[in-house]
C-alpha cells in the first residue's frame, strides 16, 4: 500500500513539472510583441498578374468606310506599320489622278515659258549689242540719233518683255507648288483608308470583318506585345515598408508550390491604394490597403498574359 502511494506521489510531481514547463513555454511565446513577430518574417506573399511590359495598341481607322480587303486574323503576329486592312477608296483615287494631271499640265506650261525666256534673253542681248553699235557710230557721226533712239527703245521693250516672262514663270512655279500640296492631301486621304499596326505584337479581340462598315475611331481589336511580360503584384500594407527595389521574387501558380520563374522588383508605388480586382471576393478587396509593385522576370517559362500568380518576396 505504501509503495502504491509513493508511485502516485511521483506521478503527481512529474505531472506538475510538465505542466509548469508547458505553461512557461506558452507564456514565453505569448510574451512576444507584434514587432518581434514581424521581425522573424523572412518572406512575404503577394498576389500578382502577368501583364505585357507595354500597354496594348488599339486597332482603329481614322476614316469611316467599308472594309474592302482584310489581311490578318486574330492570333496573327504583326510588325509595326504592317497593313491590317484597307477600306474602299471611293472617289479619292480619282482626285489624286485629277490633281496629278493638272500638275503635269502646269509643268508643261512652265517648260514652255522657260524656253521663251531663254529665247527672249538671246534677243535682248542682240538688241543691246545693236544699241551699243549705234551709240559708237553716233559718236563718230556715222549714224543718226533717231536710229540710236529706235535701237534703245527696241532693247528696253525686249527687256520689259523678258521681265514679264520671268514674273509669269515665278507665278506658275508657285501654282505648281500649290498643286503638289493638293496631290499630297489627296494621297493622305487615300492613306487614311489603309489601317496599319500601331505596334509589334499579337492581334487579339479582332472584330473586323470583310465587307463590314466601320466608323472612325471605332475599336476593332488590340495588339499586345507578349515579349518579356512583367508581373504586377500587390503587397499587404503590413509589409509595405519592407519592399525594396532589387528584391528577388519567386513566381508560382496560384495555390501550387511549383515554380514558374524568378524575378526582381523594379518598381514600388510610393502610395498605398485599395486592393484591386486581383482579389476575388468583396471582403478581400476592402479589408486592407496594399502597395503595388512591378516585377521584371529574370528567368522563367512562357507565362500567359492576365494569369494570376503567387509571388514570394524575400525581404531578409
Secondary structure, DSSP 8 states (H G I E B T S, - for coil): -HHHHHHHHHHHHHHHHHHHHHHHHHHHHHT--HHHHHHT--EEEEEEEEE-SS--EEE--SS-EEEEEE---TT-EE-TT-EEEEE--TTHHHHHHHHHHHHHHHHHHHHHHHHHHHHHHHHHHHHHHHHHHHHHHHHTTSS-HHHHHHHHHHHHHHHHHHHHHHHHHHHHHHHHHHHHHHHHHHHHHHHTTEEE-SSSEEEES----TT-EE-TT---EEEE--TT-EEEEEEEGGGGGG--TT-EEEEEETT--SEEEEEEEEEE-SS-EE--TTSSSHHHHHSSEEEEEEEEEEEE----TT-EEEEEEE--
